[in-house]
Amino acid sequence: MSALPPVPLSVPPTTPPVSRQGSPLLGFGLDVLLAACILLGLSLFCGLAWGLWRGFEVGMAIAREGGGAPDAAQLGTQLGQPGALAQMLIALVSTGGAALVLYFWRRRAVPAERAASHAAARRGSTWAWTLLVAACVFVGSSLIGWAGKQLGIEPVPTNLPLMEQAMAQYPVFLVAFAVFLAPAYEELLFRRVLFGRLWAAGRPWLGMVLSGAAFAFIHEIPGTSGNGLPEILQLWLVYGGMGVAFAWLYRRTGTLWAAIAAHTLNNAVALAALVLFGIQ
């Protein structure tokens, strides 16, 4: 999934051919806007589908009990909110759907790119870089967390309650979702589509910063949690740094599989720490 030709182990991959079709920043902005619209649309559709299904379940339960039709307040209480499994499925369909649509519509890999990516995946140095970047992300995130704690800043990630509930009720699906599925579609969207557009335009460092910022924002949206500004900034620093590191790895190795693998390792370690030590 990279535009890079096979290269010797000691030579870093070169940049893909520079694209001159229109402004790369406008193209990047359009990609972000399209991704947001598709993600929001799919989320609303899935939420509506869940509401209809839940309403059918509530209606059947009332019919079995022979009760009268509830008023709006009672119905809202009985419907409740989507549980952990429903929330993970909605995230999978909405974000994964946006990634697939943007990939096939805007940044689909050509056969030469796929061949180069497969060649890069067969190089031993690719996986050495992957392990190194994954370790650096873990150490860097830990140091940022430690420094924040010394300053009295202890953010709670927005998705932490969902992870804890899912671990208690659906541990197998949580592992599949957090460790394998989410890294794949997130790397496809943020690295292949968003970073890849500016990389192909000859502006890889700008692509790393902007795609990393988008990656951070989607993981911690202001107003969706009880975190204050210092906590949000710390989480943005952690997630943004991860995004930059994974984009750098993608460019350095020439294959998106390396970024997916590093992301997978990061999520696996974070999930194991949450289970074993309650670390956020």
Sequence and secondary structure as in RCSB ss.txt:
>XXXX:A:sequence
MSALPPVPLSVPPTTPPVSRQGSPLLGFGLDVLLAACILLGLSLFCGLAWGLWRGFEVGMAIAREGGGAPDAAQL
GTQLGQPGALAQMLIALVSTGGAALVLYFWRRRAVPAERAASHAAARRGSTWAWTLLVAACVFVGSSLIGWAGKQ
LGIEPVPTNLPLMEQAMAQYPVFLVAFAVFLAPAYEELLFRRVLFGRLWAAGRPWLGMVLSGAAFAFIHEIPGTS
GNGLPEILQLWLVYGGMGVAFAWLYRRTGTLWAAIAAHTLNNAVALAALVLFGIQ
>XXXX:A:secstr
        TTS         SS HHHHHHHHHHHHHHHHHHHHHHHHHHHHHHHHHHHHHHHHHHT     HHHH
HHHH    HHHHHHHHHHHHHHHHHHHHHHH    HHHHHHHHHHHT HHHHHHHHHHHHHHHHHHHHHHHHHHH
TT     TTHHHHHHHHHH HHHHHIIIIIIHHHHHHIIIIIIIIHHHHHTT HHHHHHHHHHHHHHHHS TTSS
S  HHHHHHHHHHHHHHHHHHHHHHHHHS HHHHHHHHHHHHHHHHHHHHHH   
